């Protein structure tokens, strides 16, 4: 108990006696100091006293699928900064293979009495699967926002990048350069954002599709199949997939962009520094992240929030990984 008092007091910058008064529900402490002590208790991983467990701390869970794809750390930075401006502390929860699952993270966040949760790239993107941990959030009425969900069956506010427009931009760019055999690499068939991209691609006459895991290795394997089908252009569902596609094209003896043009998706960090600099469709991460936080805070404050999907338009960023079909690039 003494150690807990000392650690919390040090983190907040108050005396141990003040911390003790908060934990025992005694008067003589300002509301701001009381909230700071309770938040510090949550951050340090200490359980609140029984009489305080029903109150939510000013913590917000930020659940991400990984940090290897640079788009997710970028999103975490935007959301974390926006939450801090609103007086909330983000709790980063990242899934790893064989590690803590998304459902486990939800349980932990509920135990910490978080004020809300923002998910990006969560399991809600799987079609035909109902994950019970989302049902728990619904039952608790915990403020929740889903990013790039494309999941109409969940009654949460959603913030997404328009996948159909992204594919239209990428295909339009390649076709304007004279490419006719253009392949598409996206994630698993039950991944809803990938399904949206595929639907748009087929609506525009595309037929050469490869499904794979969202990784550089997945992009490499899928692109090898497309290169063998003599494609001259490849549209990818993420930047890591695109980098894998470029590597596959080169290993197959093709030059990029002289023989094969490649378009990514996200415009994640360092895409200007790869060889060649990657043409990609940029997600408006700054705007999407801030919108997600605004929707979450509105729920926390009891303001009415629509539960539909807020779509943001992406932007094609042309660099050196695309060029005219059959025309050598100087």
PyMOL commands that set and color helices and strands:
alter all, ss='L'
color gray80, all
select helices_A, chain A and resi 2-12+16-23+31-43+50-52+70-85+102-111+123-125+132-140+163-176+192-203+216-228+239-251+285-300
alter helices_A, ss='H'
color red, helices_A
select strands_A, chain A and resi 59-64+89-94+116-120+143-147+157-161+182-186+208-211+233-236+261-266+279-282+309-312+315-317
alter strands_A, ss='S'
color yellow, strands_A
deselect
rebuild
show_as cartoon
